[in-house]
């Protein structure tokens, strides 16, 4: 798998690296970032959802999560046992505007999101939610995550069924009541589960670019937190969108 640290980073969205000329990520600059910068989000240990029923239907199920840059969200879920596929994309807007350059304007209604296909016989929707709130991102940040700012980086759950919406609502209320976070949860619960896959170069980005400073600072710590807090759910080899080369 490629590990080229010169993989392009769109500068208009990667605020912490805008100073790097032409989008090139230099090794020296990357090592400096790794020595001096904190991870954008800290994992929080939280209890499982009290409401977590089995889905009404059989077979594989889909869940859609938005939690900042989709590189990290996808990367975490690709390491979760029971997840069959995790695809980066756009949710909340319409098909004609589901393109990276348009979504990055923050005016399309889309959020960068990840569609997770999972086997409910191996992992429940409630457990996916627990990982989302605990490891994937900081659910108390509104319209931003780490260095990325705008409604396209909002925290949101796009429920694909009434049952998912019910579980998500109950879990947000449970976590707020337990005061496990310093601030109230800002995650939006959206019941229109549109999803449009992102461009090919966004898929498997974490796996293909682990030495990229943005990934090393913001996203790889999330995978480490997944292994630490959910060892029974962690899979070492990620399930990828693109075939291995």
C-alpha positions in Angstrom: 0.0 0.0 0.0 1.3 3.4 -0.8 2.8 5.4 2.0 3.9 8.5 0.1 3.9 11.5 2.4 3.6 13.8 -0.7 0.0 12.7 -1.3 -2.0 15.9 -2.1 -4.0 17.6 0.7 -6.6 20.1 -0.5 -5.3 23.3 1.1 -8.6 25.1 1.4 -9.9 22.6 3.9 -6.7 21.4 5.6 -6.1 24.5 7.7 -3.2 23.1 9.8 -1.1 22.6 6.6 -2.0 25.6 4.5 1.5 27.0 4.9 3.1 24.1 3.0 3.7 25.3 -0.5 1.8 23.8 -3.4 0.2 21.1 -1.2 3.4 19.1 -0.9 3.9 17.7 2.6 7.6 17.7 3.4 9.2 15.2 5.7 10.8 17.7 8.0 7.6 19.7 8.4 5.7 16.5 9.0 8.1 15.4 11.8 7.8 18.8 13.3 4.1 18.6 13.4 4.2 15.1 15.0 6.5 16.4 17.8 4.6 19.6 18.6 0.9 19.1 17.8 -1.9 17.4 19.8 -4.4 15.1 18.3 -7.5 17.1 17.4 -9.9 14.9 19.5 -9.5 12.9 22.6 -11.4 9.7 23.1 -14.0 9.5 25.9 -15.0 6.3 27.7 -18.7 6.1 27.6 -21.3 3.4 28.6 -23.1 1.3 25.9 -26.6 2.5 24.9 -29.4 1.3 27.1 -31.6 1.0 24.0 -30.0 -1.3 21.4 -32.6 -3.6 19.8 -31.8 -6.0 17.0 -32.9 -4.7 13.6 -36.3 -5.7 12.2 -34.8 -7.0 8.9 -32.3 -9.7 8.3 -29.0 -9.5 6.5 -26.5 -6.7 6.3 -27.5 -3.2 7.4 -26.3 0.3 6.6 -25.6 3.2 8.9 -24.4 6.7 7.9 -22.2 8.9 10.1 -20.7 12.4 9.7 -18.0 13.4 12.1 -15.6 15.8 10.4 -13.2 14.9 7.7 -14.3 11.6 6.2 -10.8 10.2 6.0 -10.7 9.6 9.7 -14.3 8.4 10.1 -13.8 5.9 7.3 -10.4 4.8 8.7 -11.8 4.0 12.1 -14.8 2.0 10.9 -12.6 0.0 8.5 -10.9 -1.4 11.6 -14.1 -2.4 13.3 -15.1 -6.1 13.4 -18.5 -6.7 11.9 -18.1 -3.8 9.4 -18.2 -5.2 5.9 -17.6 -1.9 4.0 -17.1 1.7 4.9 -17.3 4.3 2.0 -16.5 8.0 2.2 -19.1 10.3 0.7 -21.6 13.2 1.1 -25.0 13.3 2.9 -27.6 15.9 3.5 -27.7 17.6 0.1 -28.7 16.7 -3.4 -27.0 14.6 -6.1 -26.0 17.5 -8.4 -23.9 19.1 -5.6 -22.4 15.9 -4.3 -18.9 16.7 -5.5 -15.9 17.6 -3.3 -15.2 21.1 -4.7 -18.8 22.1 -4.2 -19.3 20.5 -0.8 -16.1 22.2 0.4 -17.9 25.6 0.0 -20.1 24.7 2.9 -23.2 25.8 1.0 -24.6 22.6 -0.4 -26.2 21.2 2.7 -23.9 18.1 2.5 -21.8 16.8 5.3 -18.7 14.7 4.6 -20.0 11.3 5.7 -19.3 7.6 5.7 -21.7 4.8 4.8 -21.0 1.8 7.0 -22.3 -1.6 5.9 -22.3 -4.0 8.9 -23.5 -7.4 9.9 -25.8 -7.1 12.9 -25.1 -10.6 13.9 -21.5 -9.5 14.7 -22.0 -5.9 15.8 -25.1 -3.8 16.8 -26.0 -0.4 15.6 -25.7 0.8 19.2 -22.1 -0.4 19.3 -21.4 1.6 16.1 -22.9 4.6 17.8 -20.8 4.1 20.9 -17.6 4.0 18.7 -18.8 7.1 16.9 -19.3 9.2 20.0 -16.3 7.8 21.9 -13.5 7.4 19.3 -14.5 8.8 15.9 -14.9 12.5 16.8 -15.8 15.1 19.4 -19.6 15.2 19.3 -19.7 18.5 21.2 -18.1 20.5 18.4 -20.6 22.3 16.2 -19.9 22.6 12.5 -16.2 21.7 12.9 -13.8 19.0 13.9 -10.2 19.9 14.7 -8.7 22.1 12.0 -11.7 21.7 9.7 -14.5 24.3 10.0 -17.9 24.6 8.3 -21.2 22.9 8.2 -19.8 20.2 5.8 -17.8 19.0 8.9 -20.8 18.9 11.2 -21.5 16.0 13.6 -24.5 14.2 12.3 -26.2 10.8 12.2 -28.3 10.0 9.1 -30.7 7.4 10.3 -31.5 4.8 7.7 -34.6 3.5 9.6 -37.0 4.7 12.3 -35.4 2.2 14.6 -32.0 3.7 14.1 -33.4 7.2 14.7 -35.0 6.0 18.0 -31.8 4.4 19.2 -29.7 7.5 18.3 -32.1 9.9 20.1 -32.2 7.7 23.2 -28.4 7.4 23.3 -27.8 11.2 22.9 -30.2 11.8 25.8 -28.5 9.1 27.8 -25.0 10.5 27.3 -26.1 14.1 28.0 -27.8 13.0 31.2 -24.7 11.1 32.3 -22.6 14.3 31.6 -19.7 12.2 30.2 -18.7 15.2 28.0 -17.7 18.6 29.1 -20.3 20.2 26.8 -23.7 19.1 25.5 -23.7 16.8 22.4 -24.1 18.9 19.2 -24.7 15.9 16.9 -27.6 16.5 14.5 -30.0 13.6 14.0 -31.1 13.7 10.4 -33.8 11.3 9.1 -33.1 11.8 5.4 -30.4 9.2 4.7 -29.1 10.4 1.4 -25.6 9.2 0.5 -23.4 9.8 -2.5 -19.9 8.2 -2.7 -17.0 10.5 -2.8 -14.3 10.6 -5.4 -12.0 7.6 -5.7 -9.0 9.4 -4.3 -10.7 10.0 -1.0 -11.4 6.3 -0.5 -9.0 4.4 1.9 -7.1 7.7 2.3 -5.9 6.9 5.9 -4.5 3.5 4.9 -2.8 4.7 1.8 -1.2 7.8 3.4 -0.3 6.9 7.1 2.7 9.2 7.0 0.8 12.2 5.9 1.0 14.7 8.9 -2.7 15.5 8.8 -3.5 11.7 9.1 -0.8 11.1 11.7 -1.9 13.9 13.9 -5.7 13.8 13.6 -6.7 10.3 12.5 -4.2 7.6 13.4 -4.7 8.3 17.1 -8.4 7.5 16.7 -7.5 4.0 15.4 -5.2 3.6 18.4 -8.0 4.7 20.7 -10.3 2.1 19.1 -7.8 -0.6 19.8 -7.3 0.6 23.4 -11.0 1.2 24.3 -12.6 -1.5 22.2 -10.1 -4.3 21.9 -12.8 -6.9 21.3 -14.1 -4.9 18.4 -10.7 -4.0 16.8 -9.5 -5.6 13.6 -5.8 -5.1 12.6 -6.3 -5.3 8.9 -8.8 -2.7 7.6 -11.6 -3.6 5.2 -10.9 -1.5 2.1 -13.0 0.0 -0.7 -10.3 -0.3 -3.4 -8.6 -3.6 -4.1 -5.0 -4.1 -2.9 -2.4 -3.3 -5.5 
